[in-house]
Amino acid sequence: MWVKMIKKCLGVIFVFILLVQVFVGLPVFKGVVKAAALSTDRVSVHDPSIVKADGKYYIFGSHMSFASSENLSSWKNFTTNINSDYANIFAEPAKWSARGSASYDVKGNLWAPDVIYNKKMKKWCMYMSVNGERLYSSIVLATADRITGPYTYAGTIVYSGFTNEADAKATDYRKVTGSNEVAGRYLLNGAWNTKYGTNAIDPCLIYDKKGNLWMSYGSWFGGIYMLKMDENTGLRDYTYKYTTKYNYSDQYLGLKLSGGHGCTGEGSYIVYDKETGYYYLYLSYCGLNATDNFSGYHLRLFRSKDIKGPYKDAAGNDAICTSSNADQRRKGIKLFGNYSFSSLNNAAPSEFSSKGYKSGGHNSAFVDNNGQRYLVYHTRFNKGEETHQVRVHQQFINEDGWPVTAVYEYSGSIISKSGYSKSKIAGTYEIVNHGNDATTVYTGMLKTSKVVLQANGKITGDYNGTWKTVTGADGNKYYCTMIIDGVTYKGVFFKQYNESINHKNTMTFSLIGNNNQSIWGSKIR
């Protein structure tokens, strides 16, 4: 009897250790059947910004929509005091935004917050966009002792939309410039010059590798800017000065990172990766809808060794647009567009993704404690409506130091550091080339093609070329290089759960080329 009890206890302990290994991303014991795909609980959080606290993941989004998860797969909405007391908390910044409209209502204009823990303040700091018509917007700070609140208004960091001295007196413009006389560069025909001055929304807060706190912000037209913050207050560091240098920096707005001159681009998010030494700048291009002429939302990627830039893409192009004629198809790696795979057709009936994904964007990203990278964003679907939900995908650094994005959403899969045999890789794949298009008019689905990865290293089918597995400098053997139609792409092979109802374990590949295009492949036989 004692022997049986001991065996049973050892079995329970063994299963427990296995589950812990899977959850934290450690290799599992050889010969053990891996756990099933994680279950999902969907939430609709627009512009999700992620932060981890007390072993849980929290996302904060526009319109006071917040959610949390213990595994990045099953999410549950939660509320803070902001949901019930927003009018009082943001009463002061709402006065500024109300200058743009006589019927202003702050409730529908609390956009894209970003939350970060400030160690010096010992506070959770929520940076909220208080949007206003005619660009009367601002980014404000609310602080709390706990990530779930209650939050209290602590001050305003930056304003947009000011067009005269009366406007300027209501802001910190004089504190920065020494005068309430609004400089001509901010004005166009008596209104805010949108091609120069950005909209003060969409904050992203980041500590650089030296421990300095910065905030990138801005939307469309005028571009993305960056301000240095005071870690002691969480507000703007007024001791840090900016010169006004065309297409580089502005005395009030700060350092220019991307866009400008009327070009698309919003929702900046910067991630520092210790392994590569790069700061990665994510941007959302085009229109956020799925069904009308303001669509085509997608993510672009740049990087820099210096948080202040310049930020370049895989082809060496700068993120800043120096004129209204800038071709944004040639700026930034396009991570993915509107896509579909046949496995989605077999998704659970409750899934909106059965006909494919559309207009995915306004992301956040992070490197978890175990070194695993994740991309978090909202997406719409190919369903003829505007429903949106959150999706989380794993990312892996390719040989050129770019984070490639896994084909399917995260469901608990772990990449094999020892790689995959040629016999498991070879076969027929559905393939999507995400291209470079950057149009804001109605955007349809990208073509899903087919190729065969032959065991001899050749690629045939709708595309032609060669493929090979590669052992990286880090010793990992999941890397791959493909030459497709004369262009070199680098990425990873990754066997992961697909998004069908049975979550079949499927070989995939994800690649980035020096032409700024991403290619995804999913094996079908």
C-alpha positions in Angstrom: 0.0 0.0 0.0 2.8 2.4 0.9 4.6 1.7 -2.3 1.4 2.5 -4.3 0.9 5.8 -2.3 4.5 6.8 -2.9 4.2 6.1 -6.7 1.0 8.1 -6.8 2.6 11.1 -5.0 5.6 10.9 -7.3 3.3 10.9 -10.3 1.5 14.0 -9.1 4.8 15.8 -8.4 6.1 14.9 -11.9 3.0 16.3 -13.6 3.2 19.4 -11.5 6.9 20.0 -12.5 6.0 19.4 -16.1 3.2 22.0 -16.0 5.5 24.5 -14.3 8.1 23.9 -17.0 5.6 24.5 -19.8 4.2 27.7 -18.1 7.6 29.4 -17.6 9.0 28.3 -21.0 11.6 25.7 -19.9 12.3 22.6 -22.0 10.1 19.6 -21.1 11.5 16.1 -20.3 12.2 14.0 -23.4 9.6 11.4 -24.0 6.9 13.2 -22.2 3.7 14.2 -24.1 3.4 18.0 -24.1 0.4 19.8 -22.6 -2.6 20.7 -24.8 -3.1 24.1 -26.2 -4.2 26.8 -23.8 -7.8 27.6 -23.7 -8.9 31.1 -24.8 -11.2 33.8 -23.3 -11.6 36.7 -25.7 -11.8 40.4 -24.8 -12.2 43.6 -26.9 -9.6 46.1 -25.8 -8.7 48.6 -28.4 -5.1 49.9 -28.5 -3.9 47.3 -25.8 -0.9 48.3 -23.8 0.6 45.5 -21.7 2.3 45.5 -18.4 3.1 42.7 -16.0 2.5 42.9 -12.2 2.4 40.3 -9.4 2.6 37.4 -11.9 -0.3 38.6 -14.0 -0.6 40.4 -17.3 -2.6 43.5 -17.6 -3.7 45.4 -20.7 -5.1 48.9 -20.7 -6.9 50.3 -23.8 -9.0 53.1 -25.2 -12.5 53.9 -23.9 -11.7 52.7 -20.4 -11.4 49.0 -21.4 -9.0 47.0 -19.3 -8.3 43.2 -19.0 -6.0 40.8 -17.2 -4.7 37.3 -17.8 -2.5 34.8 -16.0 -1.3 33.1 -19.2 -1.7 35.6 -22.1 -4.5 33.4 -23.6 -7.5 33.7 -21.3 -8.5 37.3 -20.6 -11.0 38.8 -18.2 -12.1 42.4 -18.2 -11.8 44.4 -15.0 -12.6 48.0 -14.0 -10.9 50.7 -12.0 -12.2 53.9 -10.4 -11.6 55.5 -13.8 -14.6 53.7 -15.2 -17.0 55.2 -12.6 -15.2 58.5 -11.8 -13.6 59.5 -15.1 -15.3 62.9 -15.2 -13.8 64.0 -11.9 -10.4 62.4 -12.5 -9.9 64.1 -15.9 -11.9 67.2 -15.2 -8.9 69.5 -15.6 -7.6 68.1 -19.0 -11.2 67.9 -20.2 -11.3 71.7 -20.0 -8.5 71.9 -22.6 -10.1 69.4 -24.9 -13.5 71.2 -24.7 -12.0 74.2 -26.5 -12.3 72.1 -29.7 -16.1 71.5 -29.4 -19.1 73.0 -27.6 -20.6 69.5 -27.1 -17.4 67.9 -25.9 -17.8 64.7 -23.8 -14.6 63.3 -22.2 -16.1 59.9 -21.8 -15.6 58.8 -25.4 -12.2 60.6 -25.7 -10.0 58.7 -23.2 -7.7 56.9 -25.6 -4.7 54.6 -25.6 -3.4 54.7 -22.0 0.1 53.3 -21.2 0.9 52.1 -17.7 4.3 51.7 -16.1 5.7 51.3 -12.6 7.8 54.2 -11.5 10.3 52.9 -8.9 11.3 56.4 -7.6 7.7 57.4 -7.1 6.7 53.9 -6.0 3.6 54.4 -8.0 1.8 52.9 -10.9 1.7 55.6 -13.5 -1.1 55.7 -16.1 -0.4 58.0 -19.1 -3.8 58.8 -20.7 -4.6 60.4 -24.0 -7.4 63.0 -23.5 -8.4 63.6 -27.1 -10.2 66.7 -28.4 -11.6 67.9 -31.7 -9.4 70.3 -33.7 -6.4 68.6 -32.1 -7.1 70.1 -28.6 -5.6 67.1 -27.0 -3.2 66.3 -24.1 -1.4 63.5 -22.5 -1.9 63.4 -18.7 -0.7 61.3 -15.8 -2.8 59.5 -13.2 -1.1 57.6 -10.4 -2.1 54.7 -8.1 -0.5 52.5 -5.4 -1.9 49.4 -7.0 -2.1 48.7 -10.7 -5.9 48.3 -10.5 -6.2 51.7 -8.8 -7.7 53.9 -7.5 -6.0 56.4 -9.8 -5.6 60.1 -9.1 -4.9 62.9 -11.6 -1.3 64.1 -11.2 -0.7 66.5 -14.0 -0.4 67.1 -17.8 2.7 66.3 -19.8 2.1 67.8 -23.2 -0.6 69.6 -25.2 -1.5 70.1 -28.9 -3.9 72.3 -30.7 -2.9 75.7 -29.3 -3.2 78.5 -31.8 -3.1 81.8 -29.9 -1.8 83.4 -26.7 -5.1 82.6 -24.8 -4.6 78.9 -25.7 -0.9 79.0 -24.7 -1.7 80.5 -21.3 -3.7 77.4 -20.5 -0.8 75.1 -21.2 2.9 74.8 -20.2 4.0 76.4 -23.5 5.5 79.4 -21.8 7.3 77.3 -19.2 9.0 75.5 -22.1 9.6 78.4 -24.6 9.6 81.5 -22.4 6.7 83.1 -24.2 2.9 82.7 -24.8 3.3 83.9 -28.4 2.6 80.8 -30.5 5.4 80.3 -33.1 4.3 80.3 -36.7 5.4 76.8 -37.4 2.5 75.5 -35.3 -0.1 77.4 -37.4 -1.7 77.0 -40.8 -4.4 79.3 -41.9 -5.1 80.2 -38.3 -5.5 76.6 -37.2 -3.2 74.0 -35.8 -0.7 72.9 -38.4 -1.3 69.2 -38.5 1.5 68.5 -41.0 4.0 69.9 -38.4 2.4 69.7 -35.0 1.3 66.2 -33.9 -1.8 65.2 -32.0 -0.9 64.8 -28.4 -2.2 61.2 -27.9 -0.9 57.6 -27.9 1.8 57.7 -25.2 4.4 55.0 -24.7 6.7 55.1 -21.7 10.0 53.4 -21.5 13.1 53.3 -19.4 16.3 53.3 -21.4 19.3 51.1 -20.6 20.7 53.9 -18.4 17.5 54.2 -16.4 16.2 57.4 -17.9 12.4 57.6 -18.5 11.1 58.7 -21.9 7.7 59.1 -23.6 7.0 58.7 -27.3 3.7 60.1 -28.5 1.8 61.5 -31.4 -0.5 60.5 -34.2 -0.5 60.8 -38.0 0.1 64.0 -39.9 2.8 65.8 -37.7 4.6 62.6 -36.8 5.8 60.8 -33.6 7.9 62.8 -31.0 9.7 61.9 -27.8 10.1 63.7 -24.5 12.4 63.1 -21.6 10.5 62.6 -18.3 11.3 63.4 -14.7 11.5 60.1 -12.9 10.7 61.9 -9.6 7.4 63.3 -10.7 6.5 61.2 -13.7 5.9 64.5 -15.6 8.0 66.3 -18.3 11.6 67.0 -17.4 11.7 70.7 -18.0 15.5 70.8 -17.5 16.0 68.8 -20.7 16.0 71.3 -23.7 15.3 70.7 -27.4 16.4 72.9 -30.3 14.0 73.5 -33.2 15.6 71.7 -36.1 13.5 70.9 -39.1 12.6 67.2 -39.4 14.7 66.5 -36.3 13.4 68.2 -33.1 11.1 70.9 -31.8 11.5 73.2 -28.8 8.1 72.3 -27.4 7.2 68.9 -29.0 10.6 67.3 -28.4 12.6 64.9 -30.5 11.1 63.7 -33.8 11.2 59.9 -34.3 9.0 59.3 -37.4 6.4 60.5 -39.8 5.4 64.1 -40.4 4.3 66.1 -43.4 0.8 64.6 -43.4 2.0 61.0 -43.5 0.3 58.1 -41.7 1.5 56.6 -38.5 0.3 56.4 -34.9 0.4 54.2 -31.8 4.2 54.3 -31.3 5.6 51.6 -29.0 9.3 51.2 -28.1 10.8 48.0 -26.7 14.4 47.7 -25.6 15.9 44.2 -26.1 19.0 43.5 -24.0 20.0 40.6 -26.2 20.3 42.6 -29.4 21.0 46.0 -27.9 18.4 47.6 -30.1 15.4 49.8 -29.3 12.5 48.6 -31.6 10.0 51.1 -32.7 6.6 49.8 -33.7 4.1 52.0 -35.5 0.6 51.5 -36.9 0.0 52.7 -40.5 -3.2 53.5 -42.4 -6.9 53.4 -41.3 -8.0 51.3 -38.4 -11.3 50.0 -39.9 -12.0 46.8 -41.8 -15.1 47.6 -44.0 -14.7 51.1 -45.4 -12.2 53.5 -47.1 -10.4 54.1 -43.8 -8.8 50.7 -43.5 -5.6 48.7 -44.1 -4.3 49.1 -40.5 -1.0 47.3 -40.0 2.2 47.3 -38.0 5.6 48.7 -39.2 8.9 48.1 -37.5 12.1 50.1 -37.1 15.1 50.0 -34.8 18.0 52.0 -33.3 20.9 51.5 -31.0 20.1 54.9 -29.4 16.6 55.5 -27.9 16.6 59.0 -29.5 17.1 57.5 -33.0 17.5 57.6 -35.8 15.2 54.7 -36.4 15.8 52.6 -39.5 14.1 49.7 -41.2 15.7 46.5 -42.8 16.4 48.4 -46.0 18.1 51.3 -44.1 15.3 53.8 -44.6 14.7 56.4 -41.9 11.3 56.4 -40.1 11.0 60.2 -40.5 9.2 61.6 -43.5 10.9 64.6 -44.9 8.2 65.7 -47.3 4.5 65.0 -48.1 5.7 63.0 -51.1 7.3 60.3 -48.9 6.5 56.8 -50.1 5.5 55.0 -47.0 5.4 51.7 -48.7 9.2 52.0 -48.5 9.3 52.9 -44.8 9.3 50.2 -42.1 9.1 46.4 -42.1 5.5 45.5 -42.7 4.9 42.8 -40.0 1.6 41.6 -41.4 -1.5 42.6 -43.4 -4.9 41.1 -44.0 -4.3 37.4 -44.0 -5.9 34.0 -43.8 -4.9 30.3 -43.7 -7.2 27.3 -44.3 -6.8 26.2 -40.7 -8.8 29.2 -39.7 -11.8 27.8 -41.6 -11.9 25.1 -39.0 -11.9 27.4 -36.0 -14.5 27.1 -33.3 -17.9 28.6 -34.3 -17.4 31.3 -31.7 -14.2 32.6 -33.3 -14.5 35.7 -35.5 -11.3 34.7 -37.3 -12.8 31.9 -39.4 -12.5 33.9 -42.6 -9.2 35.7 -41.8 -7.8 38.7 -40.0 -8.0 42.3 -41.0 -6.6 45.6 -39.8 -4.4 44.4 -36.9 -2.5 47.1 -35.2 -1.9 49.6 -32.3 0.3 47.1 -30.5 2.4 46.8 -27.4 5.2 44.3 -27.0 7.5 43.0 -24.2 10.2 40.5 -23.3 8.9 38.2 -20.4 11.0 37.1 -17.5 12.0 33.9 -19.2 13.3 35.8 -22.3 10.2 35.0 -24.5 9.1 37.9 -26.6 5.4 38.7 -27.3 3.5 41.0 -29.5 0.1 42.2 -28.3 -2.4 44.1 -30.5 -6.1 44.5 -31.5 -7.4 43.1 -34.7 -10.6 43.1 -36.8 -11.8 40.3 -39.0 -12.9 39.5 -42.5 -16.6 39.3 -41.4 -18.0 42.5 -43.0 -18.2 44.3 -39.6 -16.0 46.2 -37.2 -15.8 43.8 -34.2 -12.3 43.8 -32.7 -10.4 41.6 -30.2 -7.0 41.2 -28.6 -4.4 38.8 -30.0 -1.0 37.8 -28.6 1.7 36.3 -30.8 5.2 35.1 -29.9 8.2 36.7 -31.5 11.7 35.5 -32.1 14.9 37.3 -33.1 16.2 36.3 -36.5 19.8 36.2 -37.5 19.7 39.9 -38.6 18.4 41.0 -35.2 14.8 41.6 -36.2 11.9 40.2 -34.2 9.8 37.9 -36.5 6.2 37.3 -35.5 4.8 33.8 -35.1 2.1 32.8 -37.6 -0.5 31.8 -35.1 -1.6 33.3 -31.8 0.1 32.2 -28.6 -1.4 29.0 -27.2 1.4 27.7 -25.1 3.8 26.3 -27.8 7.5 26.3 -27.1 10.0 26.6 -29.9 12.6 23.7 -30.1 16.1 25.1 -29.5 17.5 22.0 -31.2 15.5 22.8 -34.3 13.5 20.5 -36.5 14.5 17.7 -38.9 14.4 18.2 -42.6 11.8 15.5 -42.9 9.5 17.3 -40.5 10.0 20.6 -42.3 9.7 19.4 -45.9 6.2 19.5 -47.4 3.5 21.7 -48.8 2.8 25.1 -47.2 0.3 27.8 -47.5 2.2 31.0 -47.7 1.4 34.7 -47.3 3.7 37.5 -48.5 2.6 40.5 -46.5 4.1 42.9 -49.0 4.6 46.7 -48.6 1.2 48.3 -49.4 0.3 51.3 -47.3 -3.0 52.5 -48.5 -5.8 53.9 -46.3 -8.6 53.1 -48.8 -10.5 49.9 -48.5 -8.1 47.0 -48.3 -9.0 43.4 -49.2 -7.4 40.1 -48.2 -3.8 39.3 -49.2 -3.4 36.2 -51.5 -2.8 32.9 -49.8 -0.4 31.0 -52.1 1.2 27.5 -51.9 4.8 26.4 -52.1 6.6 23.1 -51.6 9.7 23.0 -49.4 11.5 20.1 -50.9 13.9 17.9 -48.9 16.8 18.9 -51.3 16.4 22.6 -50.2 14.5 23.9 -53.2 11.2 25.9 -53.1 8.7 25.3 -55.8 5.1 26.3 -56.5 3.7 29.8 -56.5 7.2 31.0 -55.5 10.6 29.6 -56.4 13.8 29.6 -54.5 15.8 27.8 -51.8 15.6 27.1 -48.1 18.0 25.9 -45.4 18.1 25.5 -41.6 20.7 27.5 -39.8 22.4 27.2 -36.4 22.6 30.7 -34.9 25.5 32.3 -33.0 23.5 31.5 -29.8 23.6 27.8 -30.6 19.8 27.6 -31.4 19.0 25.5 -34.5 15.5 26.8 -35.3 16.8 29.6 -37.6 16.2 29.5 -41.4 17.2 31.4 -44.5 15.1 31.4 -47.7 15.9 33.0 -51.0 12.5 33.6 -52.7 12.4 35.1 -56.1 15.9 36.4 -55.6 15.3 38.1 -52.2 16.9 36.9 -49.0 14.6 36.3 -46.1 15.7 35.3 -42.6 13.5 33.9 -39.8 12.6 30.8 -37.8 10.9 27.5 -38.2 8.4 27.0 -35.3 6.1 24.1 -34.7 3.1 25.6 -32.9 -0.6 25.0 -32.3 -2.7 26.4 -35.1 -6.0 28.2 -34.6 -8.3 25.4 -35.8 -10.8 24.0 -33.3 -8.5 21.0 -32.5 -5.3 23.2 -32.4 -3.2 21.0 -34.6 0.5 21.1 -33.9 1.7 22.7 -37.2 5.1 23.5 -38.7 5.3 27.2 -39.6 7.9 29.7 -40.7 8.1 33.4 -40.2 10.6 35.5 -42.2 11.7 39.1 -42.7 13.5 40.2 -45.9 15.9 43.1 -46.6 13.0 44.4 -48.8 11.0 45.1 -45.6 8.5 42.4 -46.4 7.4 39.6 -44.0 6.5 36.1 -45.2 4.5 33.6 -43.2 4.2 29.9 -44.0 1.9 27.1 -42.5 2.4 23.5 -43.4 -0.7 21.7 -44.7 0.8 18.3 -45.7 
